């Protein structure tokens, strides 16, 4: 009896160092500096899931490169192409790629395509990101208010959303921007003003699902105001859905900007955007097809990569969808 | 069912009022009016312009004009186009068949390609074929339709012509040299319809693939297999018929997208359709024309959604509308 007892103690002492070693690494999985040894938090688990998705990681790298290319536009202009995006070289207009020192050729005004591509990307990405943020702010607040308060407020707001949803967004945007020359920031807000309806429905649904949960009731019992409940208790719970929505919406918004600028209604010359570079180029399809091909390819690669990152994020942030 | 349809039709009324009111408000804040282009005419005297403005009712505030417009519409009159003073209804009806031909062809093309591709991909789940289809479809989904249209023109109209191959016409709806056979119409239709349908092809293939995969995993499919049915019958008679149902809704929801896409595509291919008409109207402040086109777009969209719901209910006995 005693011997088995001591054997057990010995066994425990034997594996104790291993137990210590297993518990020892006080790694900060949560990134919150608590140094606890509990299971990794939501975000680090999501990041690990994302890293396993090879396609999404490659897409993220390419997206980062494209963003870097656009951010470095002034450097590219000064050190690589030696052209500004607005200077005309009419004598050397429509150079083929490589001709007359134009690496990717020159457009109908003799402007350098590569420089304009970098500066145009800034505008296209800026408009898309800004529009996504504005849509989230507008649609998010409307959806949250509608879902949280319900009643006639809900009815009025959601009928307004229905009205917007039953006109093609592009048609509305064409209407608005045909009488008004928006700056890139204004264009983003215009796009947001006509496209918030979808998000407001999404957020409304999430809020409806959350508002009768116990932690919301608990907050209310503790005397929290409506605005506090919405901003501190409901919003943090819909952050993952919003991130996924934004990463899947930005490609669509890049396309919207491109389509508008392509029709000559978005960003206007001499300021380049990928869309208005296409608009400028379409008259030269017979002679200089690279002028059409290059900006479109940039739009395409960007949209494709952000899409792939977005669906990677969706799978990583919402394990329920992982099948 | 009849009650459901009636209620949905009634619900369309406030929505259409909202759509027209919103559009009218936006159009009214446009600086300049249809008359401002006439001011460029040196023979137009100020009092003439004033008279024209009064005749068109442009001297009244916009909300008053909205109600005048609305009461005309309720009597079935969409007014006169302000650019060439022909009835809006005539102009719309004149080009509507062209737009329906384009969007209808695109829709049919998308279904013809997407359904077999999605089903085949799901049946051969995780095979190389499935992987290729998934990759191609993901790649296609991100292509901007107007860029695709330009690329099609570059390849099939410009380059094929240069290389001495039979090329496709890049512009218009038919040969202007009098050669107007059915083949010529089809030749003109191929590229715009293809460009317009690519997004739908990509989206629907993906959708049908996942819907089909879900159906194949169901118990009734296992039952069908267990009782010894041939694979053909299991896939097409049991899984496929259930997997295809939600597509009806998707087609209904795609209508605004197709009409919106037609705006761009008609512009690129000089296709004489509703999108081009509406676009030109916005460029020239022709507000009766804009209103007519918007009303039609919105009504078609809503009717499309309603039709999708009705067809869904007819096709799926589990769905009941109260």
Interface residues (C-beta under 8 A of the other chain):
Chain A: X159 X160 X162 X163 X164 X166 X167 X168 X169 X170 X171 X172 X174 X175 X176 X178 X179 X251 X255 X258 X259 X262 X263 X278 X282 X285 X286 X289 X292 X293 X296 X299 X300 X303 X304 X307 X308
Chain B: X14 X15 X18 X19 X22 X23 X26 X27 X29 X30 X31 X32 X138 X139 X141 X142 X143 X144 X146 X147 X150 X151 X153 X154 X158 X159 X256 X257 X259 X260 X263 X264 X267 X268 X278 X279 X282 X283 X285 X290 X294 X297 X298 X301 X302
